[in-house]
């Protein structure tokens, strides 16, 4: 799912904390009815953090009765999509025949590999009533040896993830390992993602166990080495430095990262690859209708952009 074509997010101001490599200011687009999307990756100076090559924060928003999310069938190659909701529900359908709703705290991990098509919509019952939507969509690049792997889909329930609760901290380890706990979600590259709530005054250490790490504040305000950060900033940390995060208010944040990718990646529309020619091939294949159809959502599709 890519809600909008857009320019790179911008780098933020310089900050005092020596452990912060970049402060990324997401580009924000209002898609109508108060539904906003903030894109933090890729950015001009931070193309990836670990395998994360795309980071969108959408909502919070409230759909009026009769309205909802309608991301028509579209293709992906060379990546895995990670969808994580804080509120609302999305119905996922794909060309493997998957039809799976995702709810808050769950995760949908769709591996595109050599090619997959999917749609993301608000279900008919929820659309009739209206309701909230708030969450993240992230893409992780696949290592070169796995870029052409078979497509796959995995859904994990909220109670599958390790939960760490201690002294004003609640950490849910969604992907990878953190604070001695490991998620059951399988990955093909070292990947880490956690959803975290802190009470005002709580502190959270972030060790250098993963070489590349970033933090995104969803709500509230934090302090790192005397600098204050509010919602809507992606903090990209330098490798090797231990960081202490202090909650100035009740805070909701996420942490993501992992091992560096095995070389640069090209990204165009919904396609990611280590080879430009592979993206050109995918363009031709989508325009020619050679990708699969999405059962239950076969009529509509997003055409290849003219850019």
ABEGO torsion letter per residue (X at the ends): XBABBBBBBBBBBBBABAABABBBBBBBBBAEGGBBBBBAOBBAABABBEABABBBBBOBBBBBBGBEBBBBBBBBBGBBBBBBBABEBBBBBBAAGBBBBBBBGBBBBBBAEAEBBBBBBBBAAAAAAEEBBBEBBBBBBBBAAAAABBBBBBBBBAAABBBBBBGGBBBBBABEBBGGBBBABBBABBBBBBBBBBBBGBBBBBBAABABBBBBBABEBBBBGGBBBBBGBBBBBBBGBBBBBBBABBBBBBBBEEBBBBEBBBBBEABBBABAAAAAAAAAAAAAGABBBBBGBAABBBBBBBX
